Amino acid sequence: MLNREVLAAALAGTGDDQEGREAIERLQEQDLVKIDQSILSSLSHAWKKAGFVTTGVLLAAPDEYEDIPESFYALRIGILANESRIEVKGSLDMLKTCEIRLPSASRGD
């Protein structure tokens, strides 16, 4: 189910970018699944800078997602972390220094 509260939070983070807000408003549940899968498929069990991942996913996104701001991808990373689908080291507010990866199976890294 599409969570309108999450979308509202994403819209608040887009600043004055009308195109970004409209692009986020057009998203459907299947779009969120595709975006999340793009994020997950760009990860491994090795740590990667979150900013590198968001930029990579943004650049590789299909044309229908070209107006979605990077802040929305960062929000999706936060949601994936809250769902324990990825691990986070650092603060997601600092994408350049924060690192993310797929969960490790008791590797102790």
CNS distance restraints for C-alpha pairs under 8 A (distance, minus, plus):
assign (resid   1 and name CA) (resid  29 and name CA) 6.27 0.50 0.50
assign (resid   2 and name CA) (resid  28 and name CA) 6.71 0.50 0.50
assign (resid   2 and name CA) (resid  29 and name CA) 5.14 0.50 0.50
assign (resid   3 and name CA) (resid   7 and name CA) 6.58 0.50 0.50
assign (resid   4 and name CA) (resid   8 and name CA) 6.04 0.50 0.50
assign (resid   5 and name CA) (resid   9 and name CA) 6.27 0.50 0.50
assign (resid   6 and name CA) (resid  10 and name CA) 6.26 0.50 0.50
assign (resid   7 and name CA) (resid  11 and name CA) 6.08 0.50 0.50
assign (resid   7 and name CA) (resid  24 and name CA) 7.00 0.50 0.50
assign (resid   7 and name CA) (resid  25 and name CA) 7.29 0.50 0.50
assign (resid   8 and name CA) (resid  12 and name CA) 6.24 0.50 0.50
assign (resid   9 and name CA) (resid  13 and name CA) 6.52 0.50 0.50
assign (resid  10 and name CA) (resid  14 and name CA) 6.70 0.50 0.50
assign (resid  10 and name CA) (resid  24 and name CA) 7.65 0.50 0.50
assign (resid  10 and name CA) (resid  71 and name CA) 7.34 0.50 0.50
assign (resid  10 and name CA) (resid  72 and name CA) 5.67 0.50 0.50
assign (resid  10 and name CA) (resid  75 and name CA) 6.81 0.50 0.50
assign (resid  11 and name CA) (resid  15 and name CA) 7.78 0.50 0.50
assign (resid  11 and name CA) (resid  20 and name CA) 7.89 0.50 0.50
assign (resid  11 and name CA) (resid  21 and name CA) 5.47 0.50 0.50
assign (resid  11 and name CA) (resid  24 and name CA) 7.06 0.50 0.50
assign (resid  13 and name CA) (resid  71 and name CA) 6.61 0.50 0.50
assign (resid  13 and name CA) (resid  72 and name CA) 7.73 0.50 0.50
assign (resid  14 and name CA) (resid  20 and name CA) 6.45 0.50 0.50
assign (resid  14 and name CA) (resid  21 and name CA) 6.53 0.50 0.50
assign (resid  14 and name CA) (resid  69 and name CA) 6.84 0.50 0.50
assign (resid  14 and name CA) (resid  71 and name CA) 6.91 0.50 0.50
assign (resid  14 and name CA) (resid  72 and name CA) 7.92 0.50 0.50
assign (resid  17 and name CA) (resid  21 and name CA) 6.46 0.50 0.50
assign (resid  18 and name CA) (resid  22 and name CA) 6.17 0.50 0.50
assign (resid  19 and name CA) (resid  23 and name CA) 6.05 0.50 0.50
assign (resid  19 and name CA) (resid  67 and name CA) 6.09 0.50 0.50
assign (resid  19 and name CA) (resid  68 and name CA) 7.86 0.50 0.50
assign (resid  20 and name CA) (resid  24 and name CA) 6.23 0.50 0.50
assign (resid  20 and name CA) (resid  67 and name CA) 5.28 0.50 0.50
assign (resid  20 and name CA) (resid  68 and name CA) 5.07 0.50 0.50
assign (resid  20 and name CA) (resid  69 and name CA) 5.72 0.50 0.50
assign (resid  21 and name CA) (resid  25 and name CA) 6.16 0.50 0.50
assign (resid  21 and name CA) (resid  68 and name CA) 7.76 0.50 0.50
assign (resid  22 and name CA) (resid  26 and name CA) 6.32 0.50 0.50
assign (resid  23 and name CA) (resid  27 and name CA) 6.79 0.50 0.50
assign (resid  23 and name CA) (resid  65 and name CA) 7.15 0.50 0.50
assign (resid  23 and name CA) (resid  67 and name CA) 5.85 0.50 0.50
assign (resid  23 and name CA) (resid  68 and name CA) 5.63 0.50 0.50
assign (resid  24 and name CA) (resid  68 and name CA) 6.23 0.50 0.50
assign (resid  27 and name CA) (resid  31 and name CA) 5.77 0.50 0.50
assign (resid  27 and name CA) (resid  32 and name CA) 7.11 0.50 0.50
assign (resid  28 and name CA) (resid  32 and name CA) 6.69 0.50 0.50
assign (resid  29 and name CA) (resid  33 and name CA) 6.45 0.50 0.50
assign (resid  30 and name CA) (resid  34 and name CA) 6.29 0.50 0.50
assign (resid  31 and name CA) (resid  35 and name CA) 6.15 0.50 0.50
assign (resid  32 and name CA) (resid  36 and name CA) 5.98 0.50 0.50
assign (resid  33 and name CA) (resid  37 and name CA) 6.03 0.50 0.50
assign (resid  34 and name CA) (resid  38 and name CA) 6.14 0.50 0.50
assign (resid  35 and name CA) (resid  39 and name CA) 6.38 0.50 0.50
assign (resid  35 and name CA) (resid  73 and name CA) 7.77 0.50 0.50
assign (resid  36 and name CA) (resid  40 and name CA) 6.16 0.50 0.50
assign (resid  36 and name CA) (resid  76 and name CA) 6.78 0.50 0.50
assign (resid  36 and name CA) (resid  77 and name CA) 7.84 0.50 0.50
assign (resid  36 and name CA) (resid  80 and name CA) 7.61 0.50 0.50
assign (resid  37 and name CA) (resid  41 and name CA) 5.87 0.50 0.50
assign (resid  38 and name CA) (resid  42 and name CA) 6.33 0.50 0.50
assign (resid  38 and name CA) (resid  57 and name CA) 6.44 0.50 0.50
assign (resid  39 and name CA) (resid  43 and name CA) 6.87 0.50 0.50
assign (resid  39 and name CA) (resid  53 and name CA) 7.05 0.50 0.50
assign (resid  39 and name CA) (resid  54 and name CA) 7.55 0.50 0.50
assign (resid  39 and name CA) (resid  57 and name CA) 6.42 0.50 0.50
assign (resid  39 and name CA) (resid  77 and name CA) 7.50 0.50 0.50
assign (resid  40 and name CA) (resid  86 and name CA) 7.87 0.50 0.50
assign (resid  40 and name CA) (resid 102 and name CA) 7.34 0.50 0.50
assign (resid  42 and name CA) (resid  53 and name CA) 6.89 0.50 0.50
assign (resid  42 and name CA) (resid  57 and name CA) 7.69 0.50 0.50
assign (resid  43 and name CA) (resid  48 and name CA) 7.44 0.50 0.50
assign (resid  43 and name CA) (resid  53 and name CA) 7.90 0.50 0.50
assign (resid  43 and name CA) (resid 100 and name CA) 7.84 0.50 0.50
assign (resid  43 and name CA) (resid 101 and name CA) 5.64 0.50 0.50
assign (resid  43 and name CA) (resid 102 and name CA) 6.11 0.50 0.50
assign (resid  44 and name CA) (resid 101 and name CA) 5.81 0.50 0.50
assign (resid  44 and name CA) (resid 102 and name CA) 5.48 0.50 0.50
assign (resid  45 and name CA) (resid 101 and name CA) 5.38 0.50 0.50
assign (resid  45 and name CA) (resid 102 and name CA) 5.05 0.50 0.50
assign (resid  45 and name CA) (resid 103 and name CA) 6.66 0.50 0.50
assign (resid  45 and name CA) (resid 104 and name CA) 6.17 0.50 0.50
assign (resid  46 and name CA) (resid 101 and name CA) 5.90 0.50 0.50
assign (resid  46 and name CA) (resid 102 and name CA) 7.70 0.50 0.50
assign (resid  47 and name CA) (resid  99 and name CA) 5.71 0.50 0.50
assign (resid  47 and name CA) (resid 100 and name CA) 5.41 0.50 0.50
assign (resid  47 and name CA) (resid 101 and name CA) 5.03 0.50 0.50
assign (resid  48 and name CA) (resid  52 and name CA) 7.22 0.50 0.50
assign (resid  48 and name CA) (resid  53 and name CA) 7.19 0.50 0.50
assign (resid  48 and name CA) (resid  99 and name CA) 5.13 0.50 0.50
assign (resid  48 and name CA) (resid 100 and name CA) 5.43 0.50 0.50
assign (resid  48 and name CA) (resid 101 and name CA) 6.36 0.50 0.50
assign (resid  49 and name CA) (resid  53 and name CA) 6.54 0.50 0.50
assign (resid  49 and name CA) (resid  95 and name CA) 6.97 0.50 0.50
assign (resid  49 and name CA) (resid  96 and name CA) 6.31 0.50 0.50
assign (resid  49 and name CA) (resid  97 and name CA) 6.31 0.50 0.50
assign (resid  49 and name CA) (resid  98 and name CA) 5.74 0.50 0.50
assign (resid  49 and name CA) (resid  99 and name CA) 4.35 0.50 0.50
assign (resid  49 and name CA) (resid 100 and name CA) 6.37 0.50 0.50
assign (resid  50 and name CA) (resid  54 and name CA) 6.18 0.50 0.50
assign (resid  50 and name CA) (resid  74 and name CA) 7.78 0.50 0.50
assign (resid  50 and name CA) (resid  92 and name CA) 7.57 0.50 0.50
assign (resid  50 and name CA) (resid  95 and name CA) 5.15 0.50 0.50
assign (resid  50 and name CA) (resid  96 and name CA) 6.63 0.50 0.50
assign (resid  50 and name CA) (resid  97 and name CA) 7.48 0.50 0.50
assign (resid  50 and name CA) (resid  98 and name CA) 5.64 0.50 0.50
assign (resid  50 and name CA) (resid  99 and name CA) 5.21 0.50 0.50
assign (resid  50 and name CA) (resid 100 and name CA) 5.81 0.50 0.50
assign (resid  51 and name CA) (resid  55 and name CA) 6.05 0.50 0.50
assign (resid  51 and name CA) (resid  95 and name CA) 4.52 0.50 0.50
assign (resid  51 and name CA) (resid  96 and name CA) 5.09 0.50 0.50
assign (resid  51 and name CA) (resid  97 and name CA) 7.80 0.50 0.50
assign (resid  51 and name CA) (resid  98 and name CA) 7.63 0.50 0.50
assign (resid  52 and name CA) (resid  56 and name CA) 6.05 0.50 0.50
assign (resid  52 and name CA) (resid  96 and name CA) 7.55 0.50 0.50
assign (resid  53 and name CA) (resid  57 and name CA) 6.10 0.50 0.50
assign (resid  54 and name CA) (resid  58 and name CA) 5.99 0.50 0.50
assign (resid  54 and name CA) (resid  70 and name CA) 6.34 0.50 0.50
assign (resid  54 and name CA) (resid  73 and name CA) 5.80 0.50 0.50
assign (resid  54 and name CA) (resid  74 and name CA) 6.39 0.50 0.50
assign (resid  55 and name CA) (resid  59 and name CA) 6.10 0.50 0.50
assign (resid  55 and name CA) (resid  70 and name CA) 6.94 0.50 0.50
assign (resid  56 and name CA) (resid  60 and name CA) 6.12 0.50 0.50
assign (resid  57 and name CA) (resid  61 and name CA) 5.89 0.50 0.50
assign (resid  57 and name CA) (resid  73 and name CA) 7.92 0.50 0.50
assign (resid  58 and name CA) (resid  66 and name CA) 7.48 0.50 0.50
assign (resid  58 and name CA) (resid  69 and name CA) 7.99 0.50 0.50
assign (resid  58 and name CA) (resid  70 and name CA) 6.58 0.50 0.50
assign (resid  58 and name CA) (resid  73 and name CA) 7.63 0.50 0.50
assign (resid  61 and name CA) (resid  65 and name CA) 6.00 0.50 0.50
assign (resid  61 and name CA) (resid  66 and name CA) 6.60 0.50 0.50
assign (resid  62 and name CA) (resid  66 and name CA) 6.72 0.50 0.50
assign (resid  68 and name CA) (resid  72 and name CA) 6.78 0.50 0.50
assign (resid  69 and name CA) (resid  73 and name CA) 7.29 0.50 0.50
assign (resid  70 and name CA) (resid  74 and name CA) 6.43 0.50 0.50
assign (resid  71 and name CA) (resid  75 and name CA) 6.21 0.50 0.50
assign (resid  72 and name CA) (resid  76 and name CA) 6.30 0.50 0.50
assign (resid  73 and name CA) (resid  77 and name CA) 6.31 0.50 0.50
assign (resid  74 and name CA) (resid  78 and name CA) 6.42 0.50 0.50
assign (resid  74 and name CA) (resid  92 and name CA) 7.34 0.50 0.50
assign (resid  74 and name CA) (resid  95 and name CA) 7.84 0.50 0.50
assign (resid  75 and name CA) (resid  79 and name CA) 6.38 0.50 0.50
assign (resid  76 and name CA) (resid  80 and name CA) 6.17 0.50 0.50
assign (resid  77 and name CA) (resid  81 and name CA) 6.16 0.50 0.50
assign (resid  77 and name CA) (resid  86 and name CA) 7.94 0.50 0.50
assign (resid  78 and name CA) (resid  82 and name CA) 6.18 0.50 0.50
assign (resid  78 and name CA) (resid  92 and name CA) 7.02 0.50 0.50
assign (resid  79 and name CA) (resid  83 and name CA) 6.21 0.50 0.50
assign (resid  80 and name CA) (resid  84 and name CA) 6.27 0.50 0.50
assign (resid  80 and name CA) (resid  85 and name CA) 5.20 0.50 0.50
assign (resid  80 and name CA) (resid  86 and name CA) 5.89 0.50 0.50
assign (resid  81 and name CA) (resid  85 and name CA) 5.77 0.50 0.50
assign (resid  81 and name CA) (resid  86 and name CA) 4.93 0.50 0.50
assign (resid  81 and name CA) (resid  87 and name CA) 5.88 0.50 0.50
assign (resid  81 and name CA) (resid  88 and name CA) 6.65 0.50 0.50
assign (resid  84 and name CA) (resid 103 and name CA) 7.51 0.50 0.50
assign (resid  85 and name CA) (resid 102 and name CA) 6.78 0.50 0.50
assign (resid  85 and name CA) (resid 103 and name CA) 6.61 0.50 0.50
assign (resid  86 and name CA) (resid 100 and name CA) 6.71 0.50 0.50
assign (resid  86 and name CA) (resid 101 and name CA) 5.64 0.50 0.50
assign (resid  86 and name CA) (resid 102 and name CA) 4.62 0.50 0.50
assign (resid  86 and name CA) (resid 103 and name CA) 5.25 0.50 0.50
assign (resid  87 and name CA) (resid 100 and name CA) 5.52 0.50 0.50
assign (resid  87 and name CA) (resid 101 and name CA) 5.41 0.50 0.50
assign (resid  87 and name CA) (resid 102 and name CA) 6.05 0.50 0.50
assign (resid  87 and name CA) (resid 103 and name CA) 5.48 0.50 0.50
assign (resid  88 and name CA) (resid  92 and name CA) 7.86 0.50 0.50
assign (resid  88 and name CA) (resid  98 and name CA) 7.16 0.50 0.50
assign (resid  88 and name CA) (resid  99 and name CA) 5.81 0.50 0.50
assign (resid  88 and name CA) (resid 100 and name CA) 4.59 0.50 0.50
assign (resid  88 and name CA) (resid 101 and name CA) 6.88 0.50 0.50
assign (resid  89 and name CA) (resid  98 and name CA) 5.85 0.50 0.50
assign (resid  89 and name CA) (resid  99 and name CA) 5.09 0.50 0.50
assign (resid  89 and name CA) (resid 100 and name CA) 6.25 0.50 0.50
assign (resid  90 and name CA) (resid  94 and name CA) 7.75 0.50 0.50
assign (resid  90 and name CA) (resid  97 and name CA) 7.11 0.50 0.50
assign (resid  90 and name CA) (resid  98 and name CA) 4.63 0.50 0.50
assign (resid  90 and name CA) (resid  99 and name CA) 6.46 0.50 0.50
assign (resid  91 and name CA) (resid  95 and name CA) 7.46 0.50 0.50
assign (resid  91 and name CA) (resid  97 and name CA) 7.87 0.50 0.50
assign (resid  91 and name CA) (resid  98 and name CA) 5.54 0.50 0.50
assign (resid  92 and name CA) (resid  98 and name CA) 5.86 0.50 0.50
assign (resid  93 and name CA) (resid  98 and name CA) 7.99 0.50 0.50
assign (resid  94 and name CA) (resid  98 and name CA) 5.80 0.50 0.50
assign (resid  95 and name CA) (resid  99 and name CA) 7.75 0.50 0.50
assign (resid 104 and name CA) (resid 108 and name CA) 7.78 0.50 0.50
